[in-house]
Amino acid sequence: MQGSANLNIMIKAACKAGRSLVKDFREVENLQVSMKGAGDFVSRADLAAEKILREELMGARPTYGWLAEESGETDGQDPTRRWIVDPLDGTTNFLHGLPHWAISIALEHKGQIVAGVVFDPAKDEMFYAEKGSGAWLNDSKRMRVSGRTRMIEAIFATGVPFAAKHTLPATLKDLAKLMPECAGVRRYGSAALDLAYVAAGRYDGYWERELKIWDIAAGLLIASEAGALVQGVRETQNPLEDGTVLCANGALFDHFAGIIRKV
């Protein structure tokens, strides 16, 4: 797809940060089996990737605002536009040498996400979309959500809460309700890639709670532009504001949502 100037800036920035992360990932595969562990190293890799993204994105558009996981929020001279960035979504996978993590970059304009990039450097897969222009994978593959219509043939993705998160009981109840009715549930550890995989038809749906805007801003647009229906886990919730997502192809959405929302 021939994208806008902003989308091309985003893709270029993701590629540059991706090269840095791949280099560090090769090193972390060795560090993660050492006695010291790789935690400090991964933190440095994360920060280095964010520095590259900030230099590339803000260098090209210095008046835009900025919101990122590590460096927080900076207001821009242009109050209508801001970059929303997660330099390493799937940090725990990265830390353990698992090749499933991504860079997520979204552009917000007047409160709406208008462009999104999710880049998986380990597999060299670039998922991207602009509002109204469809969703794409790498140079020219148009993405559409899956065409499955039967729950028993569908697989879904989620994130299982860990550590200090509070929604584990709700997620366990979801799993107990959903798993008897579908072909399986996957927990791969990257919300950005979960949404991209719905867009690509690899998953039929996805849901999760306690998310941050930088985890999902780009992926939500990519999934929507591929034909997915996207809401909050509760109908009254806004995914970007409330951090809950329920997403599926149109044929399965109502049934899937009914199961997750059942009290």
N, C-alpha and C positions, 0 to 999 in steps of 0.2 A: 504494500500500500504506500502511496505517496503521501506522507504525513505533513503536518504543518511544521513551521520552523521550530515551534516550542517542542513538538514531539521529537523532532530530530535532535534537539539539544538534550532531551531526556534520555534518548536511546544512546547517544554518544557518551553521556555521563555514566550511565549504567554499565556500558562496556568497559570504560576506563576503571571504574571502581571494581568491576568484576575481575579484571585482570589482577588487581592487587589482592583481592580475596582468594582467588585460586592459588596464587603463589603462597599465601599464608596458610591456606588449607592443606597444601602438601606438607608443610612444616608441622601443622597441628596433628596430622595423622601419626607423626612420630612422637610428638609431645604428649598426646593423650594417654599413651601407655607408660609414661615415665612416672616416677614416684612423686615428683613435684606437681604434675598435672599441667593442664593447658589453660586454665582459667584466665590468668593474667595476660597470657599471650593473645587469647581470643578477644579480650577487652581491647587490647591495642589494635588488633586487626579491624575490629568494629569501628573504633574511633578513626583509624586511618582511612577506611572506606568512606566514612561520613565526611571527613575533611576533603577528600577528592570530590565527592558529590557536591558539597557546598561551594567549592572553588569553581567547578564547572557550571553549576546551575546559576549561582549568584553572579558569577563572572559574566555570564551571557545575559542575565536579566537582573541587574543590580537593584532595581526598584521593587522587586517582588518581596513579599513576606516569606518567612521560613518557619517550619515546624518539623522537628525531627526528634527521634527517640532519645538520642544522647545529649544533644545540645539545646533542646527545648525550643521556645518560640521567640522569634524576632519579628517585630512589625516592620513592614516595608513602606517606602514612600508611596507606593501604589496600594491603597487599602483594599482593593478589590481582588487582588491576586496573591496567592502564596503557594510555595512548594511544600508538600507533605511527604516526608522521607523516612523510610526505615532502611538503614544501610545493610542490615543483616537480620532478616526475618528467618528464624530457625536457628538461633544461636546455640541451643543445646545440641542440635544435630551437628553443627559445625564443630563444637567442642569435643564431641565424641567421634569425630572422623566419619560421620554419615553424610553422604553427598546429596543432601536434600535441604537446601536453604536458598534464599533469594534476596535480591535487592528490590525494594518497592519505592516507586516515585509517582506521586500524583500531583497534578496541577489543579488548584481550586480557583474558580472565578465567580465572585459574587455568591459565595456559599455553595456552589455546585462544582462537582468534580468534572472537569472537561477533558482531561487527558490522563492516561495511566499507563505505567510500564512496570511489569514484573519480570525480572531477569534472573534466570537460573544459570549461573555461570558454569556449574559443575557439569551440566548436561547441554550447555550452549543452547538454551531455549529462551527466546525473547517473546514474551506475551505483551501485547499492547493494544490500546484502543483510544479513539477520540470520540467524544459525544456525537452521536448521529452518523458515525462512519464505520460502524462494525468493529469487530475484534479480530486480531490477527496474530499469527504465530510465525516468528522469523520473517523472512523477506516477503512471502507472498501467500501464505496459507490462511484463508479465511476460516475463522472458527465459528462453530455452531454448537449449542448444547446438544446433549444426546437426544435421540428420538424414542427412548424407552418409555413405555406407557404402563408397564406392570411393576408394582412395587417389589414383587418377589424376584424380579430380574435386576433390580437396581442396587447399586452400591452408593453409600453415603460416606462423607468425611466429617470429622469433628475434631475438637481439641479436648482432651481430658484434663480438667484442672489439676494443678499441682501446687505444692508448697503452700503459700499463704492465701491462695485463691479460695473463694467462699462458695462456689457453685458446683462443687463435686457432687453433693447429694442430688441436685437437679439433673446433672448430666447422667448419673447412674440410673436415675428413673427414666430418662429419655432412652437410654440404651436398652433397658428392660422392655420398654414399649415398642421400640423400633425394630430391634434385631429379629424377632419372630416373623416380621412381615417383609423383610428385604433379603437381598443376597449377601449383605455384609456391610460392615462399617470399618473404615480405615482411620488411623490416627497417625499422620505422617509428620506433624510438628511444625508446619508453616502455614499460617492462615492465608498469606498472600498466594502461595502455590495451590492451596485447596480451592480458592476461588478461581484461579487460572485454569485448574483442572476441570472444574465444572464448565467453564467456557469452552474448553477443548473437547467436552463430551466424555472425559475419562471417569469423572464422577457424575452421578445423576443428581446429587444434591449435597448440601453442606449446611451445618449449623454450629454455632458456638456462642458463648457468653464471655464477658469480661475481656473484651478486646479493646485495643487502642486504635485511634483513628489512623495512625501511620501503618498499622498492621493490614488494614483493609481498604483504605481509600482507593488505591489503584485497582485492586482486585475486584471491588464492587462494580466499578465502571466496566472493566473487561468482561465480567460475567454478564452484566446487563446488556452490553452491546452484542454479546453472543446469543442473546435470547432468553437468558435466565430471568425468572421472577425473583425479586429480592425484597425482603421485609425484615423487620426485627423479629426476634423470637416471639415477642408479644406484638400483636397488630398495632398497638399504640406506640411502639418504640421505633425510634429512628436509628438505624445501624451506626451512622457516623457520630451521633450524639450519645447514644446509650451503650454502644459497644456490644450489641447483640445482633447476630445475623442468622437469617433463615433463607436459604437460596436453593432453587431447584428448577428443572425444566418445567415448562408450562403444563405438560400432561400429568406430572406427578405432584406438582406443588401443593394443591389443596389437600390431597391425601396425606402427604408428608407433613404439612403444617398441622393438620388435624391431630396427627399422632403426637408430635412434639408439644403441642399446646394443650393436649388433654390433661386435665387435672386429676 
